[in-house]
Amino acid sequence: MVTKPARSTPDTTRRSERSRRAIYDAALALVAEVGYPKTTIEGIAARAGVGKQTIYRWWSSKADVLLEAFLDLGEQAAEAAGQVPYAIPDTGDLAADLKAVLRATVDELLDPRFEAPSRALSAEGVVNEQLGREFVAKLLEPQLQLYVDRLRSAQQSGQVRPEVDPRIALELFVSPLAQRWLQYTGPISYAYTDTLVDYALYGLAPR
């Protein structure tokens, strides 16, 4: 008697992950090409090769898809760099640590994979209050908290005055970089962000 080979059971976990990855890639590519307003669930589904009900099973809106896709992109980059869980390094040299992380930020902002979807989401967040709040809460605020943690560590080691508010202080170097990048007011480079750190930490007045 010939025994029929047993059928392998489909791995739904792997299939779901493959679909999720395709949806992430499709959403980021589409928003970069046509902008946020013209990006649709139907368009994402068609590009990813899945049914739109698959998307609605996991997300309630295109904003949710895009924000999660963007978070995933950042996590992939951190994993590739061996920096998971990610934190700003604390070598004991605050200036060097801030310069290192801002240089990495410059690389990310100039990387087409990040730049196009990030610009699209940032631009839409200005006119779409709900999306803007989600963008800040899910993407921006966790990154800013890393600076707060590093500055508090510097306060504990005596490198930053104890009365300084870290949340305000980080804006001295983060906000100018964001503005220059968003509004094309000048080139962004390592030299630029290094200078921002020097000005922020050492001031402008002669000593």
C-alpha positions, -999 to +999 in steps of 0.1 A: +000+000+000+013+034-009+011+060+018+002+094+007+025+121+019+011+142+046+001+177+036+020+204+053-001+228+073+001+264+060+020+287+083-005+315+088+019+334+110+045+336+082+018+344+056+004+372+078+039+387+084+046+386+047+014+404+040+020+429+067+055+437+053+041+441+018+015+465+032+041+486+050+062+488+019+033+497-003+020+524+021+054+541+024+060+540-014+026+553-022+026+582+002+060+592-012+048+591-048+013+607-046+012+624-011-010+616+019-043+629+006-042+607-025-030+576-007-059+553-001-065+519+016-076+506-019-043+518-034-022+503-006-041+470-010-036+469-047+000+477-045+006+452-017-013+425-036-038+419-007-075+425-003-085+458+014-103+437+041-069+424+051-058+459+058-090+468+077-086+437+098-054+451+112-058+489+109-088+513+111-074+540+088-046+548+063-030+570+090-027+540+113-011+520+085+014+547+076+024+555+112+030+519+120+049+514+087+071+543+096+077+530+131+087+497+116+111+513+092+128+530+121+130+497+141+145+480+111+172+507+108+180+504+145+182+466+143+205+468+113+228+491+133+226+468+163+209+495+184+178+477+198+166+488+222+176+522+211+189+549+234+213+578+230+247+566+240+261+578+274+298+578+271+302+605+297+309+631+269+275+648+263+286+669+233+301+638+216+270+618+223+246+645+210+267+650+179+267+613+172+229+609+174+223+641+153+247+628+126+227+596+125+195+618+122+211+636+093+217+603+075+181+592+081+166+625+069+187+623+037+178+587+031+151+585+004+134+556+022+128+579+052+127+613+036+098+610+012+072+594+035+084+616+065+079+648+045+045+636+034+033+628+069+049+660+083+032+682+057-002+666+062+002+668+100+003+706+097-032+708+082-047+676+096-048+681+133-057+645+142-029+631+121-005+657+134-013+647+170-008+610+162+024+618+144+038+636+174+025+611+200+036+579+182+067+590+163+082+622+175+076+622+213+093+588+219+124+601+200+124+634+220+122+614+252+155+598+244+171+633+244+154+641+277+168+609+293+203+617+281+202+653+293+189+642+327+218+618+329+241+648+321+225+668+349+232+640+373+269+640+363+271+678+366+275+685+329+242+704+327+229+729+353+203+712+375+176+739+369+176+734+331+144+719+317+156+691+294+125+692+273+132+728+264+169+724+261+167+697+235+148+721+212+180+741+209+194+716+185+165+694+174+141+721+163+166+741+140+175+708+123+138+700+117+130+735+104+160+736+080+151+701+067+113+708+064+115+742+048+147+738+028+162+769+044+197+755+041+216+722+037+218+698+066+251+681+073+273+668+101+291+702+103+257+719+108+245+696+136+279+696+153+277+734+153+241+733+168+254+712+197+283+736+203+261+766+203+235+750+225+260+737+251+285+765+251+264+796+242+271+825+220+284+851+244+322+854+249+336+839+281 
